[in-house]
Amino acid sequence: MSNDVTQFVDVLNQLKSGSNFVKQKFNGKKFSRRFYLHEREGYISYEKSHKLFGKPRIYHVKDIDEIRPGIHGPRFDRLLQKRVINNMDDQRVFTILYDNHRKEEHIITPDFSTRELWIQGLRHLMDRHAQKTQYHLIQEQKWILDFFHAADKNRSNTLSKSECRELLANKFNVELPQHIFEQMFHNADKSKEGLLNSDEFINFFQLLTRRKDLYAILKDHANLNYTQPIETVSINANQLLSFLRLHYKQTMRSISLEEVQQLIREFELNKELRDKDLLGTDGFRNMLLSEYFDIVSPFHTRQIYQDMTRPLCDYYINTSHNTYLFYSQISGDSNPEAYNRVLLMGCRAVELDCYDGDNGSPIVTHAHTLVKPCSFESIIRSIEPNLFKASPYPVILNIENHCSLEQQRQMALILKRILGDRLITKPLPSKNPLVLPSPEDLKHKVLIRSKKLSSAVKKRQDDDDDDEDNDTLLNPLSKDVQPELAALFVYLQNVPFREYDYARANYSSFQSSSLAENRFYKFAQSDPIGLVQQTTWRLLRLYPGGLRQDSSNPDPIVAWNFGVQMVALNYQNDDDMIALCHGKFLDNGGCGYILKPDYLRHAEDTEFDPWDIGMNFDHSQTVTITIISGQFLPRSNLKSSDIPDPFVRLSTHGMRCDEHVVKTRPIDNNGFDPIWNEQFRFRIKFPQMCLIYFCVMDYDLITNNDRLAYFCSPITMLQTGYRHIRLRANNGDQTHSTLFVRVDIQRDGVYDDDDDYDGDNIISTRL
């Protein structure tokens, strides 16, 4: 055992022994509790409260978003002001942030060394959980036994048939036919007592997770001409070599026999098979669940591979709207943790709506609503440690400025004091003064994007359709903007949007514009080419219209088709539009900047028109997707008691001609291992602009179908062959749920005549 592993075993054992902490509440109350890590290492909790009905809270490792040391955060600020705590506590305090940064627990430890022990241990558990895939979990006895102990209601250390059936329905989302259940239970019940002990349950689980879909594939490539039981089918190294070269030409065309033998040694856990260079059904499953066989290439998702030296206007930028909100546009709190959440998800442009605070310090809130404000300073201080954790490329603070001159000055001082030399305060040296700098030039830098407020404009300046367009272009150093703040608008001074000829004659590349969605669609219809061409030399931003008080989002695809770099979305709403955003920015290492296709970057030469599907700037493809099966599909929410009836909605999103939606049939009462075997074929004319969206739904004859899980990716990132898709939960978190699919891609070449392409030729086949 390595020293690192030994060290963490010791750390986790100390956490299991427990430590005496103080839970600090915001009303000043403190509660002494003994915290401990559960024996199976899935969660931490504390000893039962002395209250009559008090229940200890459980913090599951999978739900923890961040462990933050120290007292310097917005909530602790209030306690410092009230002198409930003091700066001397800084070395003993840490915060557990969970439920997508929406909840937090503040802990005071006895001393610095105890705090560091818990931070080290919890971060190790979080990292370990993040690296686990379905492949790891189905081999892990601790995880399997969590289900066993949860189902053992009478604490007998055995499961009856009824307890086992209840476990299948409640945790595994499957209703097995009675004869199949009886056979599996009988095979696992070695003692023949009608009960399963923990070892027998592990055997039952292994029988349950045998993959019938993979058995059929394996049997075909084992050249068997007779029926052989699933547990005895295997293929040798040469047969596996042929399988990989046949189905994975994109990545394994030249794989060697020695490399194949290494795969067998890595994934076949049965020593008898492994010693004979054979891969059985379980080993085949383990191999195909590994990251080597993900549907998207790790090269695209883990590495920044695109050219990052071009001007900012050449990139799509991951952008958030009203970032301070966790819920609707009309109630709740302005919360700094909402910023940390999106920054850690790869967002690079966030919004702050700034107003005068009562105590002389600026606040962030949504005006004319019930949203409670938060101080501007607390947000900047809170996000400072997380600015560049997810990406090294620049963060853009889009400031909607409604402050008086004095509080604008406070904003400038706060930004400079907290951000220091990361804040851009003057143009970069030795750069073309007429062209925006590149993401590479601006690594680890913060840009301020704001506009001149005209004192002549008396109307409310929130999210009305003409909000940012009805202003007057004035000198940013005039009396309406405090000079110290105006000096920070170095590269992104916001100006009203105007038609192409006016913008070319009057605006520089450092002047950007925002459009509400309705106004964007107006210009997209009236002057599509001019709108696209403005994005070749300056930044445009689209934001949701003012009527979206429910935090719903416009479809970002149309704006991206027009080259709009910053499509601001309400991240607080986990809808299909946010799913598309996750898919778009999955590329290029998730760094938040995606290089636009060359025909958009050079639209002044190509005269690219997103409405004209007759153009031929891309290399069209035929993409064939076979939806084979699903594994460990979740329910739509924790409160649902119904076993899902899953189906897959598969859609493509891009240029008009590439927008299609197809569906599989629903599978009754089986979220555990449904099998569809349905094939769909798409002709994609503009693959560089196209996303593919796999959405697993729960069929309901009466009410709306609920989304269970999803995955979205650019078409250009898909890998061919048999692939597993790692699905996201509705809140955007990664899950251990998967879809098993087969992908085939054929490049069709360039179409010379649009009549050869009807844009509607999808083939659906049930296999």
PyMOL commands that set and color helices and strands:
alter all, ss='L'
color gray80, all
select helices_A, chain A and resi 3-17+61-63+74-81+87-92+112-131+134-137+141-151+161-170+178-188+198-208+212-221+237-247+249-252+257-267+271-275+281-289+291-293+298-302+312-314+336-344+376-386+405-422+483-486+500-506+517-526+528-534+556-561+576-584+588-590+598-601+603-606+656-658+687-689+715-717+754-756
alter helices_A, ss='H'
color red, helices_A
select strands_A, chain A and resi 19-24+30-37+43-46+59-60+64-69+93-98+103-108+234-236+278-280+315-320+349-355+363-364+374-375+395-401+446-451+492-494+511-516+540-543+566-569+593-595+620-631+646-653+660-663+675-684+691-698+706-714+721-728+734-749+763-766
alter strands_A, ss='S'
color yellow, strands_A
deselect
rebuild
show_as cartoon
